[in-house]
Amino acid sequence: MKATSTTLLAAALLLSACSLTPTAPTRAVYDLGPAPALMAASSALAWRIAEVTAAPSVASEGIAYRLAFEQAQRLQHYRDSLWAAPPAALLTQRLRQHLAAVPVSPACAGRPAALLSVNLDEFEQVFSSPGNSQVVLRVHATLWSAGAAQQQHWRIERPAPPDAPGAVRTLALAVDDWLPQLANWLAASCR
């Protein structure tokens, strides 16, 4: 009886000690959210879309930020917030969804499919002061068709709330601002 009481007391103490130890903070994992509603395109794509590639500074799942007012050359990542996949993979998915829903320009119809490659150069939040930030999306695309290449560069900046959820929401909006610009450039490339 005494051994059972001692065992029960030890088990109770052990269980109560577990509840007193601090728990590790949970990490928030983000993606770009649902794609904006677009009508499905009725014609086939005029482009083959390569996987988006990324500069080494944006190749990880970390949500990047920079304190331009303090150490502009130092890229940092939010400790408890991550992308669900590297930003290039998220951008590839969103790009394919968008272009699949955009009707092919009549000027592009019937041409051999061109290869579209996109490189993600910058995908971060930049703080100009402790409470003031903006996100920066910088990409360049190359369209390969009939042995010739066309290139275009974009830089999208948007004011953002000064935290990880604000960076995520605003970067998703920047991507959704950029995609129609890319689609217009692709349509113009056929003229």
N, C-alpha and C positions, 0 to 999 in steps of 0.2 A: 504494500500500500504506500509506504514511504517513498519507494523508488518511482512509483507511478506519479505521485504528487510532485516529486522533484522534476521528473521528465516533463510533466505538463507545465510546470512553472518555467522551466528552461525554454520550452517551445513558445510559451506566451511572451516571454521576454524577447526572444529572437524575432518573433513576428512584430512586436511593437517597435523594435529597433529598426526594422525594415521600413516602417511607416514614417520614422523620424529622419531618415537619410534624405538629403535633397535629391530630387529627380532631375535628370538631365532635361534641358529645355527641348521642346519638340521643334523640329525643323519644318518650316513651311516650304512646300514644294509647289512651284507655279509652272503653268504653260501660258500660251498666248490667249487662252480662252476660246470661246466659240468663234468661228469665222463669221464675218458679217454675211447676212443673207444676200445671196445673188441668185438670179435665175440660172438654171442649167443651160449650158450652151447646146445648140442643136447640131453643130458641125464638129468634126474631129479637130484635135489640136494641130496647129501648124508648126509646133515646136517640140523638140525632145528636150526634156528638162533634166540637166545633170544635178546631182546632189550639191547643195550649197556648200562651199568651202569657207573656212574662216581663218582669219589671222590668229596667230598663237594667243594673243591677248584675250580673245573671246572664244577660245576653244573648250573651256570647261563649263560645268554646270553652275558655277558661281555667278551670282548677280553682282555685276561690277559697278563700282562707283569710284569717283576721283574727287579729291578735295582741292580744287583749283586755287583756292585762297591760301592754302597751306603748303601742300606738296603736290603740285600739278603733275609731276612725273611719276607719282606712285599710284598704281592701280590697286584698289582694294576690293574685297568681296564681303558682302553681308554674311555674318557668321551663322545666323539661324535661318537663312532663306536661300533656296536653290531653285534653279530651273529644273524641270522634269527631265530634260535632255539638254545636250549642248545647244546653244542658240542657233547654230547652223542647221541642226536637225529640225528644230521647231520652225525655222524659216522655210526649209524645204517643204515641209508639210503644208504650211499656209500658202506658199507660192503655188504648189500644185493644185490645191483646192481652188484658189482664185483663178488661175489660168484655165482650169477645166470648166469654169462657169462663165468665161468670157467668150462671146461669139468670135469666131475667126473672121478677120477682115476679108471682104471679097477679094482684095488685092493679094492676099496671102493664100487663098483657097487654091488647091490644085498644085501648089509648089511643093517640091520635096521638103520634108520637115527639117528645119534648121535646128542646130544645137544651141541651147541657151545655157550658159554657165554664169553663176552668180557667186561673188565672193563677199563675205561679210567682213568689213574692215573695222567697224566700231559699233558697239552695242552696249552703251553704258549710261550711267547717271553722273552728271558733273555738277558739283556744288560750287557756286561762286561765293557763298557765305554759308554759315551753319544752317540757316533756315531757308535758303534759296537754291533751287536746283532745276536742272533741265535734263532731258534725256537726249542722247545723240545716237542716231542710226546712220551709219555710213556704209554704202554698198557700191559695188561696181559690177556691171553685167557685160558679158561678151556674147554676141550672137554670131555663130559660125554658120555660113551658108555659101554653098558653091565655092569653097576655097577662100572666101573673103571673110573678114571679121569686122564687126562694128562694136564699138564700146560706148558705154554711158556710165556716168558716175552720179550718185545722188547723196545728198546729206540732208537729213531731216532732223530738226531740233524742235522740241516741245517743252514748255514749262511743266515741271512735275512736282508733286508733293515730296517733301524731303525724307522719304523712308522707303524701305524695300517694296511694300505693296504699291506705293505710288509710282515707283520706278517701273514695276511690272506692268501696271495698267497703262502707263504712258508709253512705254516701249511697244506694247501691243497696238496702241493707237498709231504710233509712228509707222509700224509695219503696215497697218491698214491704210495709212495715207500714201505710202510708197507704192503699194501694189498696183493701183490704177495708173500711176505714172509709168510704171514699168510696162503695163499692158498697152498704154498709148504709144510708148516708144517702140514696142514690138510691132504694133499695127503700122506705124509710120515707116518701119524698116522695109516693108513690102512695096512701098510706093516707088 
